[in-house]
């Protein structure tokens, strides 16, 4: 009986091995698309590449970087391109990120399209300016138990220009069970005035591939690839009152924007910055922003916590960011002045803040946000 069980097990194992080999062979034959041609912006740039990978990955290998906050997982909807070649219908994984006009112009998510044939696409011209460059970790500072401030220094001669509010993609090497290079997007928290280095705020996400690496393995003097700048979360040039809201590492782009205003001596614009944290120990940069209030007479910093801790001695605002923002919009901020919103944080926080802003008369088209 035992010999028969052993024999059956060996037969099953052998069959499984043969099937696995057949799948690999068939895949290599069926999915061998050969060389494909990708035409960009009416042949302004033409590249030839091996078919079979996603359009996002194929373009990246040719140093054409399409913004992708999620690193190509299909969850952010950022890597949009217009495809002028017939490559079939829009996939169900793409439709949630498309509005009617985008569907009509055949806008697609480049991470979801596999390059199987020659294809023509259109992308914004400024994407040709995005570059991939080496940067050394100059300094790592723990701001809270789960947020690190990391300063990356570029090699001598590199002039990294960006606009306040933009982001970069940080690439890390394989580690432990992670077999491939991984990219994730992080907003720049330093001011554009500084061109030889950038500062990022990285919050630990439980189970997050990149943040786990940062918190476990990243050390000062290590070198990494940084891709950017990207994004259009930038200040609109007008006289509207700026209502800003963020939480956690969402601090980054707003900090860059405020410091850029200081560097450019923009003192007449009214700004209200609501920053929410769970507890007093999760708050950071308070003294820094209090000093900014002294430099910018119309800047108001409103930090708050949603939960009290024993002995925290917190004397500021308490409650959810939406509650505090709603109170200030109703009682302290001029309802008759033109207002616009700038939000950075989790989708849930942003959606809740957008509702509060709309309920207080701010038009949705005047609310800008950066979800992560």
C-alpha positions as CSV (number, residue, x, y, z in Angstrom):
1,X,0.0,0.0,0.0
2,X,2.8,2.4,0.9
3,X,4.7,1.6,-2.3
4,X,1.5,2.2,-4.4
5,X,1.0,5.6,-2.6
6,X,4.7,6.5,-3.4
7,X,4.3,5.4,-7.0
8,X,1.1,7.4,-7.5
9,X,2.8,10.5,-5.9
10,X,5.8,10.2,-8.2
11,X,3.5,9.8,-11.2
12,X,1.5,13.0,-10.2
13,X,4.7,14.9,-9.6
14,X,6.1,13.8,-13.0
15,X,2.9,14.8,-14.8
16,X,2.9,18.2,-13.1
17,X,6.5,18.8,-14.1
18,X,5.8,17.9,-17.7
19,X,2.7,20.2,-17.8
20,X,4.7,23.1,-16.3
21,X,7.4,22.6,-19.0
22,X,4.7,22.6,-21.7
23,X,3.2,25.8,-20.4
24,X,6.6,27.5,-20.5
25,X,7.3,26.2,-24.0
26,X,3.8,27.2,-25.3
27,X,4.1,30.6,-23.7
28,X,7.5,31.3,-25.3
29,X,6.1,30.3,-28.7
30,X,2.7,32.0,-28.5
31,X,3.8,35.1,-26.8
32,X,6.9,35.7,-28.9
33,X,5.8,38.9,-30.5
34,X,9.3,39.7,-32.0
35,X,10.4,43.3,-32.5
36,X,7.7,46.0,-32.4
37,X,7.8,49.7,-33.4
38,X,6.4,52.4,-31.1
39,X,5.8,55.8,-32.7
40,X,5.4,58.7,-30.3
41,X,3.8,62.0,-31.1
42,X,3.5,61.5,-34.9
43,X,7.0,60.0,-35.3
44,X,8.7,62.7,-33.3
45,X,10.4,59.7,-31.6
46,X,10.4,56.2,-32.9
47,X,11.7,53.3,-30.9
48,X,12.0,49.6,-31.6
49,X,11.7,47.1,-28.8
50,X,11.0,43.5,-28.1
51,X,7.3,42.8,-27.8
52,X,5.6,41.1,-24.9
53,X,6.0,43.6,-22.0
54,X,3.6,46.4,-20.9
55,X,3.8,49.7,-22.7
56,X,4.8,51.3,-19.5
57,X,7.7,49.0,-18.9
58,X,8.8,49.0,-22.6
59,X,8.9,52.9,-22.7
60,X,10.8,53.0,-19.3
61,X,13.4,50.7,-20.7
62,X,13.9,53.3,-23.5
63,X,14.2,56.0,-20.9
64,X,10.7,57.5,-21.6
65,X,9.1,57.6,-18.2
66,X,5.3,57.8,-18.0
67,X,4.1,58.9,-14.5
68,X,2.9,56.0,-12.4
69,X,2.4,56.5,-8.7
70,X,1.7,52.8,-8.0
71,X,4.7,51.5,-10.0
72,X,2.6,49.9,-12.7
73,X,0.2,47.8,-10.6
74,X,-2.9,49.4,-12.2
75,X,-4.2,51.0,-9.0
76,X,-3.4,54.7,-9.5
77,X,-4.6,55.5,-13.0
78,X,-1.8,57.9,-13.6
79,X,0.1,56.3,-16.5
80,X,-2.3,57.5,-19.3
81,X,-1.4,57.8,-22.9
82,X,-3.4,58.3,-26.0
83,X,-3.2,55.3,-28.4
84,X,-3.9,56.1,-32.1
85,X,-3.5,52.5,-33.2
86,X,-6.4,50.0,-33.0
87,X,-5.2,47.7,-30.2
88,X,-8.6,46.4,-29.1
89,X,-11.2,47.5,-26.5
90,X,-10.5,49.2,-23.2
91,X,-10.0,46.6,-20.4
92,X,-12.2,46.5,-17.3
93,X,-9.1,47.4,-15.2
94,X,-8.8,50.7,-17.1
95,X,-12.4,51.9,-17.2
96,X,-12.7,53.1,-13.6
97,X,-9.9,55.6,-14.2
98,X,-11.3,57.0,-17.5
99,X,-13.9,59.7,-18.0
100,X,-16.1,60.0,-21.1
101,X,-13.7,62.3,-23.0
102,X,-10.8,60.0,-22.3
103,X,-12.6,57.0,-23.6
104,X,-13.6,58.9,-26.7
105,X,-9.9,59.8,-27.4
106,X,-8.8,56.2,-26.8
107,X,-6.8,57.1,-23.7
108,X,-5.3,54.0,-22.1
109,X,-3.3,53.0,-19.1
110,X,0.1,52.1,-20.3
111,X,0.7,49.6,-17.5
112,X,-2.3,47.5,-18.7
113,X,-1.4,47.4,-22.4
114,X,0.9,44.6,-23.5
115,X,2.9,45.6,-26.6
116,X,2.0,42.9,-29.1
117,X,2.2,44.9,-32.4
118,X,3.4,48.2,-33.8
119,X,1.7,51.0,-32.0
120,X,1.4,54.8,-32.2
121,X,0.8,56.9,-29.1
122,X,0.7,60.5,-28.0
123,X,2.1,61.8,-24.7
124,X,2.6,65.3,-23.3
125,X,5.9,66.8,-24.6
126,X,7.1,67.5,-21.0
127,X,7.4,63.8,-20.4
128,X,10.5,63.8,-22.6
129,X,12.2,66.0,-19.9
130,X,11.8,63.3,-17.2
131,X,15.1,61.7,-16.4
132,X,16.5,58.8,-14.4
133,X,19.4,59.8,-12.3
134,X,21.5,58.5,-9.4
135,X,21.3,59.9,-6.0
136,X,23.1,59.2,-2.7
137,X,21.3,59.0,0.6
138,X,22.8,61.9,2.5
139,X,20.7,61.9,5.7
140,X,17.9,59.9,7.2
141,X,15.9,61.4,10.1
142,X,13.1,59.7,12.0
143,X,10.2,62.3,12.2
144,X,7.8,59.9,13.9
145,X,7.7,56.2,14.6
146,X,6.6,55.5,11.0
147,X,7.7,58.5,9.0
148,X,11.3,59.1,7.8
149,X,12.7,62.3,6.3
150,X,15.3,61.2,3.7
151,X,17.6,63.6,1.8
152,X,19.0,62.4,-1.5
153,X,22.1,64.1,-2.9
154,X,22.7,64.1,-6.6
155,X,26.1,63.7,-8.2
156,X,28.1,66.8,-8.8
157,X,26.9,68.8,-11.8
158,X,23.3,67.5,-11.8
159,X,20.8,70.3,-11.8
160,X,17.5,68.8,-10.8
161,X,14.8,71.4,-11.6
162,X,11.2,70.8,-10.5
163,X,8.0,72.7,-9.5
164,X,6.8,72.8,-5.9
165,X,4.2,70.0,-5.5
166,X,5.7,67.6,-8.0
167,X,6.9,64.0,-7.2
168,X,9.5,61.5,-8.2
169,X,9.6,57.8,-8.4
170,X,12.2,56.0,-6.2
171,X,13.6,52.7,-7.4
172,X,14.9,50.0,-5.0
173,X,16.7,46.8,-5.8
174,X,15.4,43.2,-5.2
175,X,15.6,42.0,-1.6
176,X,14.5,39.0,0.4
177,X,11.5,37.5,-1.6
178,X,11.2,40.5,-3.9
179,X,12.8,39.4,-7.1
180,X,12.5,42.6,-9.3
181,X,13.4,46.3,-9.0
182,X,10.4,48.2,-7.6
183,X,9.3,51.8,-8.1
184,X,6.9,53.9,-6.0
185,X,6.0,57.6,-6.2
186,X,6.9,60.1,-3.5
187,X,6.2,63.9,-3.4
188,X,9.2,66.1,-3.0
189,X,9.1,67.9,0.3
190,X,12.0,70.3,-0.3
191,X,11.8,73.6,-2.1
192,X,12.7,73.9,-5.8
193,X,15.4,76.5,-4.9
194,X,17.6,73.5,-3.9
195,X,18.7,71.8,-7.1
196,X,21.5,69.5,-6.0
197,X,19.4,67.4,-3.6
198,X,15.8,66.5,-2.8
199,X,14.0,65.6,0.4
200,X,11.3,62.9,0.6
201,X,9.0,61.9,3.4
202,X,8.4,58.2,3.5
203,X,5.8,56.6,5.7
204,X,5.9,52.9,6.6
205,X,3.0,51.0,5.0
206,X,2.5,47.6,6.6
207,X,3.5,45.0,3.9
208,X,4.6,47.7,1.5
209,X,7.4,46.5,-0.7
210,X,9.3,49.8,-1.0
211,X,8.6,51.2,2.5
212,X,9.6,47.9,4.1
213,X,12.9,48.2,2.3
214,X,13.4,51.8,3.3
215,X,12.8,51.0,7.0
216,X,14.7,47.8,7.1
217,X,17.6,48.2,4.7
218,X,18.1,51.8,3.5
219,X,21.2,53.4,5.0
220,X,23.1,56.7,4.5
221,X,25.6,56.7,1.7
222,X,23.6,54.1,-0.3
223,X,22.9,55.0,-3.9
224,X,19.5,54.7,-5.7
225,X,17.8,55.7,-9.0
226,X,15.4,58.5,-8.9
227,X,13.0,59.3,-11.8
228,X,11.3,62.6,-12.3
229,X,10.0,65.2,-11.9
230,X,6.4,64.3,-12.5
231,X,2.9,65.6,-11.7
232,X,0.8,68.7,-11.9
233,X,-0.2,69.2,-8.3
234,X,1.1,72.8,-8.4
235,X,-0.2,76.1,-7.2
236,X,-2.4,78.0,-9.6
237,X,-1.3,81.6,-9.9
238,X,-4.2,83.8,-8.7
239,X,-5.3,85.6,-5.6
240,X,-7.6,82.9,-4.2
241,X,-7.4,81.9,-0.6
242,X,-5.5,78.6,-0.4
243,X,-7.2,75.9,1.8
244,X,-4.7,73.2,2.2
245,X,-5.2,69.8,3.9
246,X,-2.9,66.9,4.5
247,X,-2.1,64.0,6.9
248,X,1.0,61.9,7.5
249,X,3.5,61.9,4.7
250,X,1.0,64.0,2.7
251,X,2.8,66.8,4.4
252,X,5.5,66.7,1.6
253,X,4.1,68.6,-1.4
254,X,2.4,71.3,0.8
255,X,5.7,71.9,2.6
256,X,7.5,72.3,-0.7
257,X,4.8,74.8,-1.8
258,X,5.0,76.9,1.3
259,X,8.8,77.0,1.3
260,X,8.7,77.9,-2.4
261,X,6.4,80.8,-1.6
262,X,8.9,81.9,1.1
263,X,11.8,81.7,-1.3
264,X,9.9,83.8,-3.8
265,X,8.7,86.3,-1.2
266,X,5.0,85.7,-1.9
267,X,3.5,87.3,1.2
268,X,0.2,88.6,0.2
269,X,-1.6,85.4,-0.5
270,X,-3.8,84.0,2.3
271,X,-3.1,80.4,3.1
272,X,-4.7,78.0,5.6
273,X,-2.9,74.7,6.2
274,X,-4.8,72.0,8.1
275,X,-2.6,69.1,9.1
276,X,-4.1,66.1,10.8
277,X,-2.5,63.3,12.8
278,X,-3.8,60.5,15.0
279,X,-2.0,61.6,18.2
280,X,0.5,64.2,19.4
281,X,3.4,61.8,18.8
282,X,2.4,61.6,15.2
283,X,2.7,65.4,14.7
284,X,6.0,66.8,13.4
285,X,7.4,70.1,11.9
286,X,5.2,72.2,14.2
287,X,7.9,74.6,15.2
288,X,9.1,74.8,11.6
289,X,5.6,75.9,10.4
290,X,5.2,78.3,13.3
291,X,8.3,80.0,12.1
292,X,6.8,80.2,8.6
293,X,3.8,82.0,10.0
294,X,6.2,84.7,11.1
295,X,7.7,85.0,7.7
296,X,4.4,84.9,5.8
297,X,1.9,87.2,7.5
298,X,-1.1,85.6,5.8
299,X,-0.1,82.0,6.4
300,X,-2.1,80.1,9.1
301,X,-1.0,76.7,10.3
302,X,-3.6,74.5,12.0
303,X,-2.3,71.1,13.3
304,X,-4.7,68.8,15.0
305,X,-5.0,65.4,16.5
306,X,-7.9,63.0,16.4
307,X,-7.0,61.1,19.6
308,X,-5.5,62.2,22.9
309,X,-2.7,60.3,24.7
310,X,-2.1,60.3,28.4
311,X,0.2,63.2,29.3
312,X,0.5,64.5,25.8
313,X,-0.2,68.1,26.9
314,X,-1.7,68.9,23.4
315,X,-3.2,72.3,23.4
316,X,-4.1,72.6,19.7
317,X,-7.2,71.6,17.7
318,X,-8.7,68.2,18.3
319,X,-10.9,66.2,16.0
320,X,-10.8,64.8,12.5
321,X,-9.4,67.1,9.8
322,X,-12.8,67.4,8.2
323,X,-14.4,68.6,11.4
324,X,-11.7,71.2,12.1
325,X,-11.6,72.4,8.5
326,X,-15.4,72.8,8.4
327,X,-15.3,74.8,11.6
328,X,-12.7,77.2,10.2
329,X,-14.4,77.5,6.9
330,X,-17.6,78.5,8.7
331,X,-16.1,80.8,11.3
332,X,-12.7,82.1,10.4
333,X,-12.2,82.1,6.6
334,X,-13.8,84.8,4.5
335,X,-16.8,83.2,2.7
336,X,-16.9,86.0,0.1
337,X,-13.3,85.6,-1.0
338,X,-12.4,83.3,-3.9
339,X,-11.1,80.0,-2.5
340,X,-9.4,76.9,-3.8
341,X,-8.3,73.7,-2.2
342,X,-5.1,71.8,-2.2
343,X,-5.2,68.3,-0.6
344,X,-2.7,65.5,-0.2
345,X,-3.3,62.2,1.6
346,X,-5.3,59.0,1.4
347,X,-8.2,58.7,-1.0
348,X,-10.6,58.5,2.0
349,X,-9.3,61.7,3.6
350,X,-9.3,63.6,0.3
351,X,-12.8,62.5,-0.6
352,X,-14.1,63.6,2.8
353,X,-12.3,67.0,2.6
354,X,-13.6,67.6,-1.0
355,X,-17.1,67.1,0.4
356,X,-16.5,69.6,3.2
357,X,-15.1,72.1,0.8
358,X,-18.0,71.8,-1.6
359,X,-20.5,72.1,1.2
360,X,-18.8,75.4,2.1
361,X,-19.1,76.8,-1.4
362,X,-15.8,75.9,-3.0
363,X,-16.3,74.7,-6.5
364,X,-15.0,71.2,-7.3
365,X,-13.1,72.4,-10.3
366,X,-11.1,74.6,-7.9
367,X,-10.0,71.7,-5.7
368,X,-6.7,70.0,-6.5
369,X,-5.4,66.9,-4.9
370,X,-2.7,64.3,-4.8
371,X,-4.0,60.9,-3.7
372,X,-1.7,58.1,-2.5
